[in-house]
Amino acid sequence: MGSDSEAEKSVQKEKEKKKMLALAPIAKPLAGKKLCKRTLKLVRRAAEHKCLKRGVKEVVKSIRRGNKGLCVIAGNISPIDVITHVPILCEESEIPYIYVPSKEDLANAGATKRPTCCVLVLTKPAKGELEKGEQEKLKSDYDQVASEVTELTASLF
């Protein structure tokens, strides 16, 4: 019984090591385990409420139009040139951004089957309105993650 759980843990550690080895050198600020989990949870909730822009093209278009939110970028993108301009756009528009280790995890959280390079979590849905309670819950989660991201970014630069 105990050896099964130990074997599963070692397999999990191997997967995490592979994720970390595949990271791009520009993936800073990178979310730690706790912040990564919280960020992916926020992405999942935003996807349920249709407050999410997926993919580089959609995210860039949304940022250029002046939408505000939290940009979550996958750190294991190859070739890296695909997303190198996104952090610059985010900084110019004063949008907080964070890297997560895996594009597959980001896609799962964003409710898509294809791996996703980056997503933009919006505070309001693109169309329609949310219920008051749902809106406040999403906003509080967003504020918590955004404050942690800005804190992490401030400590880096």
Number of C-alpha atoms within 10 A of each C-alpha: 5 6 8 9 10 11 11 11 12 12 12 12 12 12 12 14 11 12 15 14 11 15 20 16 9 12 20 16 19 21 21 13 11 8 16 21 15 17 28 19 16 22 29 21 22 26 21 13 17 18 21 26 24 21 17 19 12 15 22 20 12 16 19 13 9 9 17 19 25 25 24 25 27 25 28 22 21 12 9 16 8 11 20 12 12 18 21 13 14 20 11 9 14 12 19 20 25 27 25 26 26 22 21 17 17 28 23 16 22 28 16 13 10 12 17 22 23 30 26 27 28 23 20 20 17 13 8 7 10 15 7 8 9 12 15 13 12 21 17 13 16 23 15 14 20 20 12 17 22 16 11 17 16 10 9 9 6
